[in-house]
């Protein structure tokens, strides 16, 4: 098997690098309250964090893209969210040592998110990450969103690296699809409530069927053309496991 070095690690933002769930869920419940609806339990909203505004609106109101009320609810949700971007949002505790280890090993890291720059920039700045991140690609940096590969390709270009030398971590199927389409190896992280459907669709997307498993060792990763290019979220996934997987990138 041809193996590629990991010269840079790219992260999804919400639900992968940062825990923005309290503010996203809070914005959704604020919107429900404005419409005379009771607040939903946090656990009902948290699994949809990685799916962005569309996921939060779907979870809070049962409305999806294409429905008559979707755009108005999405815009109202984003307006409320903009007012509370950093009220409770923080970097996942397990990711602090991961970033430190990557930096100490001179492995650059970046962020590729579908979140618009008007949200991404103040969050990254407010969490003291702006001076540390080597590449920041927001949802409106390129003409396309994930699962289109354009944001991934743009990030690799900013890093002046071939995509085979990058690894991407994400918690949504769109993340895995975008990275694989760009030729970037992937690690899926965080077990979500929709894990069974996520795993099934992940396996179906593979060129051959190989059991899900950790697809890396030391500082090398298999290319995405390999059937083992992504790992599957599991019921016992945790922030610590996520951190351990990323830290393997800079092991020697």
Secondary structure, 3 states (H helix, E strand, C coil): CCEEECCEEEECCECCCEECHHHHHHHHHHHHHHCCCCCCCHHHHHCCHHHHHHHHHHHHHCCCCCCCCHHHHHHHHHHHHHCCCCCCCEECHHHHHHHHHHHHCCCEEEEECCCCHHHHHHHHHHCCCCCCCCEEECCCCCCCCCCCCHHHHHHHHHHCCCHHHEEEEECCHHHHHHHHHHCCEEEECCCCCCHHHHHHHHHHCCCCCCCCCCCEECCEEECCCCCCCCCCCCCCCCHHHHHHHHHHHHCC
